[in-house]
Amino acid sequence: MIENIIKVFGPSALSFFIGIAITPTLTYFLYKYEAWKKKAGKIATDGRDAPIFNNLHRHKEVGTPRLGGIVIWASTIVTALAIWMVAKIVPTADTIKLDFISRSQTWIPLATLMVGAFIGMIDDLIEIYGKNGLSGGLSLKARLVSVAMIGILCGAWFYNKLDVSSIGMPFGEELQLGLLFIPFFMAVMLLIYSGGVIDGLDGLAGGVFAVTFATYAGIAFVQSQINLAAFCATIVGGILAFLWFNVPPARFYMSETGTMALTTTLTVVAFMTDKLGGGYGLLILPVVAMPLILTTVSDIVQLGSKKFRGGKKVFLVAPLHHHFEALGWPSYKVTMRYWIIAVVFGIIGFCLALAS
């Protein structure tokens, strides 16, 4: 038990310190090459201007670099590879025990993290430096197609390589999906990815994602998926390093390279803690990721209201966290209350995961 605890928390602490160490260099280059939007302003999902949002954030979008998510995935990857290399170069019982890269538990989430980070970085770079109509980054359709492809590939791996075609239900039951498991996997990934727009206030996304991955680290640990628990905890360490510099006033924003990496990886982790872990980690995903779900639902409700109620809005501005801003809440109050909500639902989700 003590060895497993060290295996989980050791990489998490290492990832935090690596993230803190690489941030000054990253920040230097981000500011040197002006890695921020060159023009303030946002277009809503329905293609119209977003005047309320733009009035709230006009001065924040220009001058603060994007690509801060690099801190998260870089510290995670460096930590994983560093421990793996030490285990290979100095193969003692202790170093081998610390190595959490394994085919059965962490290959898929680690690969998903890297692919999501890469595609997200392309979007960020186009948004920062793109010209001739590309300054808005990849189109929403292109990003959704990219995430859908990741979901299909991951779903196919689960179905063909891991022999998973069902999702866990309470009391040991299973819901058989057969070949539909692959499109279902894709749909879940798209849903969670859509919640990535929570990256809109200083410290908001970082705090929520840290709690979410910490919860799944605990669930994986209870399921004896120690490698997966260590992986999730390592991500938490990287997020905390990012959050150190992202609290108000933010030194940089997580942006797409962070949110796409984290949302796609979170989906994979939820499926890993489902049938493979002898639990129902997917069923509790809407609970553990409640802030992300609320963010997505608020956008859907707003769009539906505009379309079917003659342009009338439910919220002053969507997603939900910006609605609270528009009501006059200071951004730090919105952020901290979201953190509280994330912790509460993380605890509820963890308890549900342990229920039989």
QUINORNOR-V941771 format. One line per field, one symbol per residue. phi: phi as a letter, one per 30 degrees, with the letter a starting at -180 (. if undefined). burial: I if it has 16 or more other C-alpha atoms within 10 Angstrom, else O. A space follows every 10 residues. Layout:
phi = ???
burial = ???
This chain:
phi = .ddddddddd dddddddddd dddedddedd ddchdbddbd kbcdddjcdc ddedddbedc dcjcdcidde eddddddddd dddddddddb dcdddddddc dbddbbeddd ddeddddddd deedddddcd bhicddidde dddddddddd dddddddedd cchcbbcdbe iidbcdcidd edddeddddd dddddddddb beiddedddd dddddddddd dddicddddd dddddeeddd dddeccdedd dacdhddcdd dddddedddd ddccddcibb dddcedddce eddddddddd dddddddcbi idcdceacde dddddddjdd eddedddded dddddddddd dddddc
burial = OOOIOOIIII IIIIIIIIII OOIOOOIOOI IOOIIIIOOO IIOOOOOOOI OIIIOOIOOI IIIIIIIIII IIIIIIIOII OOIIOOIOOO OOOOIIIIII IOOOIIOIII OIIIIIIIII IOIIIIIIII OOOOIIIIOO OOIIOIIIOI IIIIIIOIIO OOOIIIIIIO OOOIOOOOOO IIIOIIIIII IIIIIIIIII IIIIIIIIII IIIIIIIIII IIIOIIIIII IIIIIIIIII IIIIIIIOOI IIIIIIIIII IIIIIIIIII IIIIIIIOII IIIIIIIIII IIIIIIIIIO IIIIIOOOOO OOIIIIIIII IIIIIIOOOO IIOIIOOIIO IIIIIIIOII OIIOOO
